């Protein structure tokens, strides 16, 4: 009877050690970028947009941002009037009346 208990305890310890080693191997594989194990992959933009459409708080925030854009007269798809390239030591400033190249 007591040997069966010790065998069960030893089996549980071996199972725990095997699960721990499997977790470490999967974390190593995740660090290499091959799989997602414990760190969750970010939600896709489609999923985010869907959640924003069904969540009242997100709808209110979206509406408030749209009102702020209208108040400041900012177009949502407008690019900034300048571009900085640190590698080439170059700054390009776009003229407001000319289209972007």
C-alpha positions in Angstrom: 0.0 0.0 0.0 2.7 2.5 0.9 4.8 1.7 -2.1 1.7 2.5 -4.3 1.5 5.9 -2.7 5.2 6.6 -3.2 4.9 5.4 -6.8 1.9 7.8 -7.3 3.9 10.7 -5.7 6.9 9.9 -7.9 4.7 9.7 -11.0 3.2 13.1 -10.2 6.7 14.6 -9.6 7.9 13.2 -12.9 4.8 14.5 -14.7 5.4 18.0 -13.2 9.1 17.9 -14.2 8.1 16.9 -17.7 5.5 19.7 -18.0 8.1 22.2 -16.7 10.7 21.1 -19.3 8.0 21.1 -22.1 7.1 24.7 -21.0 10.7 25.8 -21.2 11.2 24.2 -24.6 8.1 25.9 -25.9 9.2 29.3 -24.5 12.6 28.8 -26.2 10.8 28.0 -29.5 8.6 31.1 -29.0 11.6 33.3 -28.5 12.9 32.1 -31.9 9.6 33.3 -33.4 8.4 29.9 -34.6 5.2 29.7 -32.5 3.1 31.6 -30.0 3.1 29.8 -26.6 2.3 32.0 -23.6 2.5 35.4 -25.0 -0.6 36.2 -27.0 -0.5 37.3 -30.5 -2.0 40.8 -30.9 -5.6 40.9 -32.1 -6.0 41.5 -35.8 -7.4 44.8 -37.0 -10.6 43.1 -38.1 -11.2 41.8 -34.6 -10.4 45.1 -33.1 -12.8 46.9 -35.4 -15.5 44.4 -34.7 -15.1 44.8 -30.9 -15.2 48.6 -31.4 -18.4 48.4 -33.3 -20.2 46.4 -30.6 -18.8 48.1 -27.5 -20.7 51.3 -26.6 -17.7 52.9 -24.8 -15.6 52.4 -27.9 -18.3 53.9 -30.1 -18.5 56.9 -27.9 -14.7 57.3 -28.0 -14.7 57.0 -31.8 -17.4 59.6 -32.1 -15.6 62.0 -29.8 -12.4 61.6 -31.9 -14.3 62.3 -35.1 -15.8 65.4 -33.5 -12.3 66.6 -32.4 -11.0 66.1 -35.9 -13.9 68.2 -37.3 -13.3 70.8 -34.7 -9.5 71.0 -35.5 -10.2 70.5 -39.2 -7.8 67.5 -39.5 -8.4 64.9 -42.2 -7.9 61.4 -40.8 -5.8 60.1 -43.8 -3.6 63.2 -44.0 0.1 62.6 -43.8 2.3 64.8 -41.7 3.8 67.8 -43.6 7.4 66.5 -43.1 9.5 63.3 -43.3 12.7 62.7 -41.3 15.2 60.1 -42.5 17.9 59.8 -39.8 20.0 57.3 -41.8 20.4 59.8 -44.7 20.4 62.9 -42.5 17.5 64.2 -44.6 14.4 66.2 -43.7 11.7 66.6 -46.4 9.1 69.3 -45.8 6.0 69.1 -48.0 4.5 72.3 -49.3 0.8 72.5 -48.2 -0.4 73.3 -51.8 1.5 70.5 -53.5 0.6 66.8 -53.4 2.9 64.3 -51.8 5.4 62.6 -54.2 
